[in-house]
Amino acid sequence: MNATHLPRLALIAAAALLLAARSVAADFGVCPAPTSLIPDFDSSQRRAENAPVQTDADTGHYDRTTQTFTFTGDVVLERADQLLEADWLRYHQPSNRADAEGNVRLSQDDLRLRASDGYLYLDESRGQLNNVEFSLGPTAHGSASRIRLRDESLSELDQVRYTVCPPGDEDWWLSSRELELDRAAGFGTARNATLRFMGVPLLYTPYITFPIDDRRKTGVLPPRLSYSDGDGLDLAVPYYLNLAPNYDATLTPRLITRRGLMLETEARMLQPGFATELRVDHLPDDDRYGDDRWQATFDFRSRWRGNSFLRASYNRISDGEYLDDFGDDLTTISEQHLSSEVVAGYRSGGLRLQALAQSWQTVDPDIAPASRPYRILPQLTIDYQKPVSDSDLSYGFTADAARFAHPSDDVRVTGLRSDMLARTSLRHERQAYFLIPSAAVRHTRYSLDYPGNSTAPESPSRTIPLFSLDSGIFLERDLRFGRRNLLQTLEPRLFYLYVPYRDQSDLPLFDTSRAELTLAQLFEHNRFTGPDRIGDANYAALAVTTRLLDTGSGRELLRAGIGRAYYFDERRVTIGRPRPEDLRSQSDLLADLRATVGDVVLNADLRYDTEEKEAVRRGLRLSYQPGPWQSINLGYSYRSPLLVGETQALEQIELSAVWPISNRWLTLAGWHYSLRDSLTLERFAGLAYSSCCWTLRTVVRERVTSTSAEPRLSFMLQLELTGLGGLGKRLDAFIEEVISGYRFER
């Protein structure tokens, strides 16, 4: 098949899926309202706790000697929040003990019981019942040979079967010799327990704890399971430590059969003013790699407390192949540098202060040491913006000082950089137009350390004035499309920028690169991303944007823009060799589009070289998302060799979909293809089944980490039993990452 036909075929396939999917119900995962095996009792007549005992029966007898009541025939005993029914009941008044036989039913708080016989001390909410069927909360229920009520929240059951599946659809049961339900603590404890799924024994454990509500509990979490051709079987058994309400930890022994035993450690803390998370993974003596493997990450984020904040992050891995072996998605495995930084800030009114320290670990071993990024040790920034007032005049001042270090300081220049920018503007705005003249002065000074015996200046500096004039017009008209009232706008914008040329060839490049040319970039004051280069400019940018708005809902149905820059002088400030675009009198033509038709959203952008008559960049993304479980996405992107710095263009296509094929079954698939290399970068397919009792998710995935590497095949399985947690590797984050619009209900 010719690769050039793939985008067209993928678009046709996506359209076919759209048409076929419209007939499928969108109620995936919807469960009926919970019902109980044991009918609820009428609690409308519940009394306060000091209320007396009230009874109703066909016949009754009182023994004055023993102070005992005996009732027969449809007996109902009620006291406070306790309701007891039976065919025969004896009530001993001094001890508040009730003995019952025949069709015994008990209601107490959220516990419902049906038994053959038993007794209950009403004052202490304790007792014992035999041959019990029970219901706890909206869905949990089961049966037991005996239940002992220790108090109003603690129950002990013998020879018990427990599930949270809806009555009549019990696909799994937890059978145990002994089960303790602690409603006050929010967990259950089973001993000598067997978990049966679809009648098949799935797991045996001498001891297990599980939650019976939403509270956290220390204990073993359900294991994670996956398989790949590179790692073999991957089994992890997490142990959760609920150390305090605001901090916890998880220790996870992980057996990877073709690598060895790994230990994953995660600790979290949440305070009113900050949140922090620490993770350390260690695999000693990886059998495939031949050395220790590890990962360490730390994240600290404070909220604004008064006027200040603090953020810190640390990210390190043992080797350059770690992300290839243990990364979960293409974004992660394509990382070339890992950042670690500390940022502290303060703000008050229009004043903002910030301190930053940043370092990097280069992950890609093919990047030469001299080409790796600089460390910032540290950077201090002060920024002041005139507070908003009735005046149209605004002004501001920004200054920063930074020290740049480099691991290869024997070949790379290092040193200090101070940069200051003073700016002012006057905004003249009316309902139909705006006009904003602006002026600024930028001064940058260095104190440099050169390797070897360089004769370059140690303290170069640069001062540049900047002037811009931004203007625009707002035009609008009413439209009517069928029964819909619309508003169309037409927004021409003219921007002029003048920055005189200054020779900057003797200045280093610490953190500056060329910004990619986009429609929004036409209206920026610098075509570079950092202060090491200030681009000379004498040009006017003209752009036109139109919008289509629904006047009833205010929803934007269409936004389209097109523009370009007209240069009056050549651009002389460059990074590296001048590009052809630096010598032209006009920029490339730039356009973008966003259109919404019902549940379909189309995003497109284009950068077109009018002289060479070819697209430098083009992108298209079509998304159909009518509901939370329904998403079909088609994406296409192209970038010329000039933009990616390679000899060949970057051209890729992506297709992903998630869609319910019934009210229980969900299917998902994805394909990421490189047209340049005629290579599938990633593909996966999966199924998910969800009932009110359990959920099964499976994904088969094949991906490559580089164009020369062999594809890696993996199989992931996740079985989630409602009320007990999941068995298998968590697929939620993976699927949400690769399929836009997909969200698991939690």
N, C-alpha and C positions, 0 to 999 in steps of 0.2 A: 504493500500500500504506500502511496506517495504521502510523505509526512505533511506536505502542504495542504492536503485535504482534511487533516485531522480536526482543525478548528471548526470547519463546516459540518463534519459528521457529528462532532460533539454537540454542536448547537442543535442539530436535527434531533439527536438523541434526547437532549434536555427538553425540547419542545414536546416530544412524544411522551416523556415522563409527566410533563405538566398536564397533558390531556388525559392520560390514563389515571393520574392521581386524583383528579377532581371528583371521581366517583367513590373514593374511599372515605369511610367515616373518620372523623378527627377526634374520637373519644378514647384514644389509646390510654390505657392505664386507669380509666375511670372505674371506680368500684361502687357498688350499691351501698346504701346506708347500712351501717353495722346492725346486725340483729343478734340476739342471744338465744342459746338453747333453752334457757330458763326464763320464763316470762317475768317481766318486772312486776313489782308489787305496787299497789296504789299507795304512794307515800304522801298524799295530800293531807292526811290527818296526823302527821308526825308531831310529837309533843317535844317540849324542852326536856333536858336531861333529868330534871328533878320531877318529871311527871310520874304519876303512879302507873301501875300495870293495869291494862284494860284487856278484857277477854270477851270473846263471843263464841258460842258453841251451841250445838243442839241440846245437850244435857250437861249438867254440872253437879258436883257434890263437894261439900266442904267438911273436913274432919277437924273439929275444934281441938282435939287432943294434940294432933301433930301439926296443926295449922297448915294443912295441905289441901289444895284444890285439885279435883280430878274432873277433866272434861272429855267428852266424846262427841264425834260427829262434826266435821267441818270446823275445827277449832282454829281460832285466830287470836294470838296473843301479841299485844303491842305495847312497847315501852320506849319512849324517846325515839331514837332512830332505828330501833330493832323491831323487826316484824317476823313472827314465827307462826307457821301454819302446820297442822298435822291432823291425822284422824283421831288420835288419842294423845292427851297431854296431861301431865301431872306437874303442878306448880307448888313448890315449897316456899312459903312466904318468908320465913326468917332468913333463909340463905339466898333467896332470889334465884333458886335453881329450877329450871324447867326441863323435864324429861319428856321426850316426844317419840311417837312411833307411828309409822304408816304415812306415806306421802309427805314426808317432812320437807318443808321449804323455809329457808331463812334468808332474810334480807338485812344487810348491815353495811352501811356506807355504800361503797361500790362493789361489794361482794354479794353474789347470789349463789345459794346452795340448794340442792335438792338431794335428799338422802332417805335411807330406809328407816333409820332411827338414830337417836343420840340425845345429848343433854347440853344445856347452856346455862352458865352463870351470868345472869343479865347485868349485874353491877360491874363485873370484871370483863365482860365481853370475851369470856373464854369458855371452852367446852370441847366436845368431841362428837363427831357424826360419822356414820358408817355408810359404805356403799354410796359414794357421793358423786354427783355431777355438779360442777361449779362453773361460774362465770365471773370474770374479774375485768371491770372496765368495759369498754365498748366491744372488744373482740376476743380477748384472751378467755379461753375456756378449756375444760378437760374433765377427767374423771379420776377417782382415787378410791382405794379400798377403805381408807380412813383419813379424816382430816382432824387435826387438833388445833383449835383456836387458842393461841397463847395470850393474846390481847386483841385490841381492836385493829391492829395493823399487821400482826405476825401470825402466820399460819404454817403448820407442818403437815405434809401429805405423805402417805405411804402408797407404794405401788401405783404411781400416778402416770397419766398421759396428759400432756400439755401442748397447746398450740394457740396461735393467734389467727389462724385461718378462719374465714367465715363459716358458720355452722352449715354442714352439708357439703362443704368443699375443702375438707381437711387433707391437703396434699402432703403435709408433713406433720409429724408428731415427735415430741420429745418424751420418751419413756424413761422413767427413773424409779429406782427403789425408794429413794427419799427425795423430797422436794420441799424447799423452804421458800415461802413468798414473804418478803419484807416490804410491805407497801410504804412504810415510813421512810426506809432507805431507798426504795425504788429499784430493787433488784431481786432476782430469784437465784437460788443455789440448789443445784441438783447433784446427787451422788449416784455413781454407777448408772450413768445415763447413756442411752442409745438414741441417736437421731435417725429417724426413718423418713425417707423422701420417696413418695410414690410407692410406699410399701417396701422399699429396699433399704436395708441398713446402710447408712452413709457414714456414720461416725460413732465411735464409742469413746467415752472418757470417764474415768473414775470420779472426776470433779469438774464442774463447769458453773460459771456464774453468767448471768445475762440480765439485761435491763428489762424492766416491766413498765417503765415510763421514760421520759426524755432526760433524766439525770445521768451524770457520768459516774462510772464505777471502776475501781481498780480491778484488773483481771486480764485474762487472756482474750484477745480479740480474735475474730474468725481469721483463718489463714488466707494468704494470697497465693495463687497458683497460676503459672504460665509455662509455656514451652517454646523454645526457639532452636533452630538448627545450629546456632553458634554456641548457645549456653546450655542446651539440654533442658532438663526439668528445673524450674525455678520455684522454690517453695519458701514462703516467709510466714512466720508465726509471731505476730505482734503481741507484746505484753504492755498494757496501758496502766500507768500509775496516776491516779487522781490525787495528787499530793495536797492540793488546797483548792478552794473555789476559784482562785485566780492564777494558778499555775499547775502544769501537769507535765508528764514525760511519757515517751513510748520507746521501749526497747524491742527491736525486731531482729531475732536471729534469722538469717536468710541462707538457705542451702541452694547453691547453683552447682549442679552435678558436674559440669565440665570446668568449673573454676575453683570452687571451694566454698568455705563457710564465711559469710559476711555478717557483720553486726551493724545495724542501722540504729542510730540514737537520735531522738528528737525531743527537745524540751521547749516549752512555751510558757510565757508569763504575760498576764494582762493586768495592767494597773489603770486607774483613772487617767493618768497622764501619759502613759506610754504602753507599747506592746513590743515584745521581743521574742525571737525564735532562734534557736540554735539547733543545727543538725550536723552530725558527724557520722559518716559511713566508712567502714574499714573492712577491706578484704585482704587478709594476710596471704602472701605468697600465691597469687593467682596462678592456677595450674596452666592456663593458656598463655598468660602474659609473661610469667616467670618472675614477678616481683610483687611487692605490696601495692595495693590500689586503695585510694581513699579520696574522700570528698569532705570538705568542711565549709559550711555556710553559716553566717550569723547575720541577723537583721534586727535592727532596733529602730523604732519609729515613735517619736513623742508627738503628742498633739500640741497644738498651740496652747501654752499655759501662760496666760497673760499676753505678753508680746513676744515670746521666744519659743523656739523649737530646736530639736536635735534629732538627726538621723544618722545611722551608721550601718554599714554593710561590709561583710567580709566574704569573699568567695575564692576558694582555692581547690585544685584537684591535683592528684598525684602525677598525672602524665597527660600527654596530648591526645591519647586514644580513649581516655576515660568516658568522655561524652559520646563518642562513637559506640562504645560498648554498653553504656548504661543510660544514655539519653533517650527520651521517650518520643521526640518529635523532630522534624526537620529543622525547626527554628533553633532548638537546643544544640543539635549536633553540628550545626553550621557556625556556631560561635567561634570567633578567632581570638578574642580577648575577653577575660573576665575582670570585671571592675570591682575594686574595694574602695570605699570612701567613707569619710566622716563629714557631715555638714551641720553647722550650727547657724541659727539665724535669729534676728530680732527685727521687729517692725513696730513703728509707732507713727500714726498719721501717714504722711507721705514719705517717711524715712524707712529704709530697709538696710540692715547690715547682715552680712553673711561671711562665714569662714568655711573653707573647703580644703580637704586633703584627699588626694586620690592616687591610687596606684593600680597597676594592671598585671595580670598574669597572661602571657601569650600562650594560647592553647595550641595553635597551629605550629608544629615544629618546622614547617617549611618557610616560615617568615624569619628572615635574617635578623639577628639581634639589633643591627643598626636601623632596621625598618620598623621597630616596635615603638609603641606610643610613649610619650613622656609621662613621668610621674609629676604630680603637682604637690609641692611640699613647702608651704600651703598656698592658698589664694584667699585674699581678703577683699571684700567688695562692699562698697557703700553706694546706695542709690537713693536719690531724693526726687520725688515728683510733687509738683505743686498740687495741694489738695484741690478737689473739684469745688468750684465756686461759680458765681454768676458771671464772672469775667470770662471772655473768650481767649484771653492770653494765658498760655501755659508755658512752663519752663521746668527743666530738670537737670540733674547732674549725676553722672555715674563715674565711679573711679574704682579701679581694682589694682592690686599688686599681687604678683604670683611668682613663685620660684619653681623652675622646671628642672628636674633631674632626669637622667637617662642611664639605664644599665650599661650602655656602651658609650660612656663619657670620654673614652679615649679616641672615638671617631665622631661623636656628635657634640655640637655646641650646647652648653647649658647656661643657666643664669637666671637673672631677675628681669621681670617685665612689669612696668607700671603703665596703665592706660587710663586716660581721663576723657570724658565726653560731656560737654555742656551744650544744651539745646534749648530752643524756644520756638514756639509756634503760635499763630493767631488763627483761630477757627471762626470763620464766618459762615454760618449755616442758616438756611431758610428751608421752608417746607419742600421746595422744588429743586434746590441746589445746595452745594457746599463749596467753599474755597478755603484752602489751608496753606498759607506760606510758612515755611520752616527754615531755620538756620541753625547750624551747629558748628562746633570746633572740637576736633579730636587730636589729642597729643599723646604720643606713645614714646616711652624711653626704656632702654635696656642697659643692663650691666651684665656682660657676657664673659663666660670662661670658654676659651677655644682649646681644642686638643692640639698638641704639638706646638710649633712655633709660628702661629698664624700672625699675619700682619694686619688682619681685619680690625676695624675699630671696636674697642671694647664697650663703648657707651654710645651707640648710635641712637638717634631719636628722629621723630617725624611729627610734624604738625600740619593738619589738613583742615581747611574749612569745608563745609557742606551746605548746599542750598537746595531746597526742593519746593515745588508748588504742586499741590494735589487739588483736583477739582472734579466735580461730578454733577450730573443732572438726574433727577428722578421724574420720570414720566410714567403715567399709568392710564389704563382705560378699562372699562367694564366690558366683559364678554358674557355670552350665554351659550352653553353647550348642552343641548337637550333641555333638561330641567335644572341644570346646575348653573349657578351664577359664579362667574370667575372674574378675577382681577389679573390683568397682565401688566407687568412693569417693563420699562425700557430704561436702562441705567448706563449711559455712556460715562466713561471716566478717563480723564486726561491727567497724566502725571509727568512732571519734568524734574530731572535731577542733574545737578552740576557739582562735580567734585574734581578739583584740579589735579593734574598729574604730579606725583612725587616719586622720585626714584627710591624703591624699597628693596633693591636687589641685595643690599648688605644686611637686611634684617632676617633673623632666623624664622623658621616655621615650627612653632611649638604646638599649636592646637588649631591650626587654620587650614581649611581646604576650600575648594570651589563649591559653591552651593549649586544644586541642580536647578536648572531654569524651569520654572513653572509659571502659570498665570499669576499666582500670588507673588512670586519672586520679582515680577516686573516692578512692583511698587515698594520694594525694599531699598534701603540706602547703601547697601553693600552687597556685591555679588559673591563675597567670600563669607565663610561661617565664623571666622575669628578675627581678632584685631591685628594679627601679624601682617595682614594685607588689607589695605583699603583701596578698593578699585576706583580708578579714575573714571569719571562719567560725564557725559554731555549728551543726554538723550531725552526723548519724550516717549512715553508709553501710552498707548491708546487701547482701551478695552471696552467692550460692550457686553452687558449682562442683561438677560431677560428672565423674568420669573412668572410663573403661572400659579396663582393662589386660589384656593376654594374659599370664597367669602363666607360661606356658612360655617365651616370648621376651622378656617385659618390654615389648613394644611397646604404645604408647598407641593404642588404636583409636578412642576418642572423648573429646573434652573439650568440655564445654558450660558456659557461665556466664551468669548473669543478675543484675543488681543495679541499685540506684538509691540516691540520697541523699535524706534527709529533713531539711529545713532548719528550724531553730527561729527564725531571724531572716532578714530580708532582707539581701542582699548589697549593701553600699553602695559598696565600692571597685570602680570600673569603669575601662575605657578607652573613651573616647567615651561615647555615650549608653547608659544601662542597657538591657539586653536583657530581653525578657519573662521569660526563665528566671531572671533575678536577683531577681524579685519573687515567685516561686512558692515554695510550701512543700515541693515535691517536684521532684527533677530528672527529666529524661527517663529513660525506661526503657532500659537498656543491656544488650546481649546479644552474645555471640560463640559460635562453634561451629567445631570442627575434627573431621572424621570421616574415617576411613581404612577403606576396604573393599577389600582386595586391593591393586591398583595404582591405585585411584581415591581421590583426596583432595579433600574438600570443605571450603572455608573460607568462613565467612559472618560478618557483623557487622551489628548493627542499633542505631540510636538512634531511639527512638520517643517522640513528644510525645503523652502520654496526655491532655492537655487539648484540644489541637487535633485529636487522633486522626489523626495523620499521621506518616509517617517523616521524620525530619530527615536521617538518613544511613542508607544501606543498601548492602551490598556482598556479592557472591557470586563465588566463583571455584571452578570445577570443573576438576580436572586428572587426566588419565589418562596415566601414564608407566610402562608395563611394562618398558621397556628403554631403553638409552642412545640409540637411534635412533628412539624412539617416544614421541611426546608430542602430546596433544590438550588444549587449554586453552580454557575459556570463562569470561569475566569480565564482570561487570555492576557498575556503581557509580552511586550517586545521592547528591548532596549538595544540600541546600536552598540557596536564595539567601542565607539568614542565614549559612551557613558559608563560602560563596565570595565574599561581599561584592558580589554582582551582583543585578540585577533578576530574572534567571531562574535556574532550577536548573541544576546541572551533572549531566548524565545521559549516560553513555556505555556502550558495549558493545564487548567485544573477543573475537575468536575467532581462534585460531592453531592450527596443526597442522603436524607433521612426521612422516612415516611412510614406511617402505619399502613399495613395491608389488611388489618382487621382491628377490632377493638382490643386485641390482646397481642398481636404480632407487629413488630416494628423491624424494618429493614434499613440498612445503611451501607453506603459504599463510597469510595473515593479513588481518584486517579490523578496523579501529578506527573506530567510528561514533559520532557525537554525536547523541543523540536530541533534545537541546534545539534544535540548529540544523538537524536533518534533513540532516546533512552527513557524508560519509565523510572522516575525517581522514587515514587511511592505509589502503592495501590493497596487497597484493603476492602474487605467486604465483611458484613456481619449481620447477625440477627439478634433481636431481643424479644423476649416473651415476658409479659407482665400480667400477673393476676393479683387479686387482693391478698394472696397468700405468699407468693414468691415471684422473683424476677430472675430471668436468665439472660445474660448478655455474652455473646461470643464474637470475636473478631479474628480474622486471618489477615495478616499484614506482611507485605514485602516492601523493603526499602533499601536504598543504597546510600552509603555515606559519602561516596565520591564517584566520579564518572568511571574510574578505573577499578573500583572495588566490586566484589561479587555481591549480588543481592542477599539480604538477610531475611529469612522467613521466620515468622513467629506466630504463635497461636495463643490467644488470651481468652480466659474463661472467667466469668463472674456469676456466681449463684448467690442471690440475696434472699434470705428467708425472712419474711416480715416478722419483726420482733426479736430476731436472733442476730441480725447483721448479715454480712456477706461472706461467701467462700470464694476467693479468687482475687486476682489482681484488679485494682480499681481502674476501670476503663472510663469513668466519667470524665476526668480531666482530659484524657487523650481525645475522646470523641468531640468534646466541646471545643478543643483546640483546632481540630481539622475540619469540622463542619460548622460553619457559621449559622447561628440561630438555634443550635441544638442545646437544650437544657434539660438535665435530669431533675425530676421533682425530688426534693429531700424532705 
